[in-house]
Amino acid sequence: MPLPRLFIGNFDFEHRLADPQRVLPRRIEELNADLAWSWLALAREGDIVWTPRTADSEVIAESASVRFVTDWRDVETIVEPVPWGWTDDLLLAARVKRWSHPAMNPAVVKWANSRQTSASFEKTWGVGLPGAQTCRTSDGVTTAIGALPEPQRWVVKAEFGMSGRERQVGQGPLSIPAANWVTRRQAAEGVVFLEPWVERLDEVGILFDVSADGEPTLVGVAPMLIAPGGHYRGSWFAPLITIEPWWADAVEVATRAARELQARGYRGPLGIDAMQYRHTDGTIRVRPLQDINARWSMGRLAWNWRSHFPNASCGYWWHGPKSAFDVGEHLTAWPLPQSPNVQRTSPAGTEHVAVLVWV
C-alpha cells in the first residue's frame, strides 16, 4: 500500500531560492494559503494537505477522505512529502523525519530553476530571443537596451521569478525605479536578464516527470492563457484538442533540457514553458525555453484535473480574481462543441484561484 502523501504548497518557492532569509510581503505569503486547495487535483484518500490557515468548510466537505493540517512539521507519521518545489529546509526535514524523498542536492534544484541555466541552454543551442542578454552590471543592462532597435520595449528579469513577478518592463533608458530595482537584484543575485518585449501569440507548458533511470517522461502539453501584461491566467487540459504542429520542435528542445537536468541529478516534476511570438521583422517564431520550472506547475495540476472529469472532452482552469472571470471572453480561443459548464469554484475567501470549467 502506498504511503500517504503530504502536499506542501510552498508557492513562494522561487523567492526562497533567491533568498531563504528574505521577509516576504504578506500578499506573497498568502499565496500558500489561497492556493493550498489546488492540491485536490492530485490528493487521494488518506493524503494530507498543508494549509497555513484552517481549511475552508467547503473544501473539507468536498474532500472528507483528505486530512488538512496547519503545520506540516507536526505530521509524525511516515509520509511521502510532495512540495511545490524542493528547498534546503524541506529536504533536511524529510531526512530528519525519515520521510520518503528524492536523493537530490539542493544546489541542483537551485541550478535547475535559475534563469542562468535556461539562458545558457538558449545560447548554446541557438534557440533564444534575438537581443536577449545576461547582464551582471547596470552598465551591461544599459548597453543591452541601447542595442535594441528603437522603439523596442524590453523586460528585465531576476534570476528567479514566476508568473510575471520579479521583473521590470520599460522602453528606452532605464527609469530611476527600474535602475534601483536592477541594482538591488544584481547586489542580491549577481545577475539580471534583459529581453526584448515581443508580441506573444501562444504559450504552452510542456510537462515532464524526471526519474533517476530511463528517459524523462513527457506527461503532456498544456495550452496556457497569458494576460497582456505577461501574468499567467490559466491552463487547458485538453487531450482531444490537437496540439499545433509548431510545438513539435519545442517539445524536442524541452526534452533535451530535461535530459540535461536529469544528468545533473534533478528528480521530480518539470514544467517547461514555450512561447510562439511575432518577431519585430514580422516572422512568427517559437521560443522553446521561455521558462524552466523544476517543480510542480499550475499547468501540471490542471492536467491532473482531467481524472476528475472522465467524460469531459476538454477543460480549463482559470487563475485570477473571480470577479474578472468571464466564460465567454476567456474560452473564445477554442472552437467548443457546446457551452462550458462551471463545475468547481475555489473556496470562499480565496482570491487567486477562481474556477474550474470543462466542456
N, C-alpha and C positions, 0 to 999 in steps of 0.2 A: 504494500500500500504506500503511495507516495506521501512524502512529508507535507504537512500543511505549509502553505506559502505565506510569508509575511510581506505584504506590499507596503513599501516605504516611499511615499511620494515626496522626495526631496526635489521639488520642481525648481528650486533655486540652485540646482546643480552647477551650472556654468559660473555663477557668481562665487560659489565655494571653491571651484577650481582656480579661479583667478586670484582669490584671496580668502583663505579659510577663516581669517580673523576679522574680516570686514563686517561692520554692523550694517545690515541691510535695511532699506526703507521698509516701513510697515506694509506697504502695498505688495512688496515682493514676498515678504514672509507670509502674507495672507494667501498667496497662491497655493501654498502647501495645504491649506485647509480647504480652499474653494475647489481645488482640482482632485482632492483625495477620492471622491466618489467615482472618478473616471476609471479606477481600477476594477470596477464592477464589470467592465468589458472582459476581464480575464478571470476574476475570482470564481472559485467553485466551492462546493460545500466543505466546510472545515477550515477554509483560509481565513487569514487575519488581515485587516486593513487598518493602517495607522491614520488617524485623523487628529490633527493638533488641537481641535476642539471637539466637543461631544457631537457625534454623528446626528444628523437631522432625522427626526422620527420617520419621515417619508422614506429615507434610504433604508433605515432599519426594517421597516415594514416590508419593503420590496426584497430585502436580502437577509431573510431570517437565518439562512444557513451560514452566513458570514459573520465573523466576530469583529468588532471595532474596538480599537484601543487608542487612548490619547497620548501614550508614551510608549514607543516601540521598545525602548530599553527595558521596560518592565516585563516583557514576554520571557518567560522562563522555560517554556517547552522547546524542544528541538524543532526548528523550522528551516525552511529554505527561504532566505530573505530575497526579495525582489525589489530592489530600489530603482528609482527612475534612472539614476546613474551611480556608479561606484565611486565613492570618495574615500580618502585615507581613513577617516574615523569609522565609516561603515565597514570597511574591510577589517580594520582592527577589532571592532566589536564582534564581527562574525567569527573571527579566530578565537577571541577570548571566550565567547559563549559556545564554541564548538558547533556553530551552525554551518550548514552546507554553504559553500561559497566558491567562486572561481579562483584558481590559483593565479592571481594577477598582481603584478607590481603596480602600485598606484601611479607611478611615473608614466607607465604605459597608457593608462586611462587618460591622463592629462595630455600626453603627446598625441593620442588619437583624436582628441577633441579640439586641439589647438588649430587656429587658422594658419599658423606657420606650416603645419603638416599638409593641409589641403593646398595651400599656396605653393608649397614645394612640389607636390604631385602635379599641379596645374602647369608649373613652369617646366618641369622635366618632361612631361608628356605632351606639352603644347596644346592644352585644352582650356586655358584660362581666358578671361576677358582681356581684349586688347587694351592696353593702358593701365592695367592693374599693377600696383606696386606695393612691395613690403617696405615700410618706412620706419627707421629707427631713430630719426631725429625730426624736429619740427621743420628744419630746412628741407629735409627729404620729402615731407608732405607738400611743402610749398613748390618744390621743383616738380613733383609728380602732377600737381594740379596745373602748373604752368605748361606742362607738356600735352595736356588735353586740348582738343580742338574747341575753340570758343563757339558758342557759349555753353559748353558741356557742363551739365550738373555732375556732382560727384557725391560719394558717400565714403566716410572714413569709419572703419570698424575696429573694435577692440579685438584682442586675441581670443576672448571667449564672449559669446553672446548668443542670443536666441530670439526668434520671433520679432525681429526688428528692433531689439533693445541693444544698448551699449554701442551707439553709433552717432555720427553727426552727418547731416545732409546739407549740402550747400551748392553754391555756384560762384565761380570766381575765387578771389583770395579768401583765406580763412577769416571768418569773423572773430572778434575777440572772444566770445564764449566758446566757439569751436576750437580756437587755438589753445585756450586754457584747458579744455577737455583733452585735447591731444597731448598737452604737456603732462597732465595727470596720468593718463593711460600709459604713456611712454615711461614715466617715472616708476609706475607700479609694475608694468609688464615688459617694458623694454622695446615695444613694437606696436605699430598700428598698421592698418591695411587700407590703402587708397584704391577705390574702384570707380570707374565711370558709371554714372547712373544711366541705365539702359531701359528701353521700353519692354517691360515684361509681357510676354504673350501667354505663357502657360508654365505651370510648375508641377512637378510630381515628387513624391517621396518613394525612393527605391529601398525596399525593406529586406534586410538580411538577418539570418541567425549565423553567428560565427562560433564554431566549436573548436576544440583542441585538435581534432582529427578530421580529415576529409575536406572537401571544398566548402567554402561558405555557402549556405543555402539561401537562394533567392525566395523570399516569402511572397512577395507581390509588389505591385507598383500602384501607389495610391495617388490619384489626382488631387491637387490641393487648390483651395481658393485663397489668394493673397490680396489683401486690401491695397488700394492705390499707394498708401504710404509704406508698403512693404511688410505689414504685420500679417501674421498667419491668422486665417479666419475659419478654416475647416478642411476636412478631407472627405473624399468619397471612398466608399468600399463598394466596388462595382465589378464583380467577377464576370458579369455578362456584357460589360462595355468593352469594346475592343480598344486596347491601348494603341495610340497613334504610332506609326512606324518610325517616326523620327526619334523616338525614345530608345530604339534598339541599340544604337551606338552608345548612348548614355549609360544603359544598363551594362554594357561591356566594360566601359571605363570604371563604373562603380564597382563592378565585380573585381577588377584589377586592384582598386583601392582596398576592398575588403580583404583580399589575399595579403596585401601589404600589412594591414593591421593584424591579421591573424599571425603572420610570420614574426611580428614584434611581440606577440603574446596577448593580444586583446581577445577576450572571450565574452560573448553575450549578444544582445540585440544591437543592430546597427541600422541607422536610417541615413541615407544619402539623398539630399535634395538636388534635383536637376532642374534647370530653367531653360525654356525656349524664349528667345528675345529677338528684337529687331535692332540690328547694329545701326550706327549713325550713317553708314553708306546705303542703308535700305535693305540689306540682305538679312535673312532670317537664319539665326544660328542657335546652337544649343550649348549651354554651359553644364557639363555633366557633374561637376563637383561644386555646386553652389554652396553647400554646407555639408560637412561630415559630422554626424551626431552619433558618437559611440555610446549609446544609451537607448532607453526606450524613447519613443516619439509619439506624438498625437496621431500621426498617420498610422502607426503600428497599432495603437489602441483602437482606432477607427476600424482598421482591418479586422480586428478581433470581434467587433460588434456583429459581424456577419453571422456568427454562430447563433446569435440570439434571434435572428430573423431568417430562418432557413427558407422561407417561401418568398423572400424579397428578391426582386431582380437586381436592385442596387439600393444603396443608401448613402446618407450624407450626415456628417457630424459637424455641427456649427459651433464655433467658439467665439464668444463675444457677448456683450450685454444683450439680454433677452429683448430689450426694447428696440434694438437695432435689427432684429431678425425679421426678414420678410421672405416667406416661402417663394412667392412668385419672382422676386428680384434675384434671389441667390441661387435658384435652381434653373435659370434660363440657359446655363452653359450646356445642358444635356437635353437631347430630344427624349422626353419622358413618355412612356406608353399610357400613363394615367396620372391623375393628380396625386401628389405626395401626401402621405399621412404623417402628422406629427405624433410620434409614438411615445417619446420619453422626454421629459423636461428635467433639468437639473434641480437639485433640492432647493427649497425655499432659502433665500438669503445669499445664495452664491451669485457672483457677478461675472465669472469668467467662462462659464460653460453654459450655453443656452439650451439647445435642443438636439435631439437625435431624430432624424426623419428617414423614411425609406419609401420606396415605391415598388 
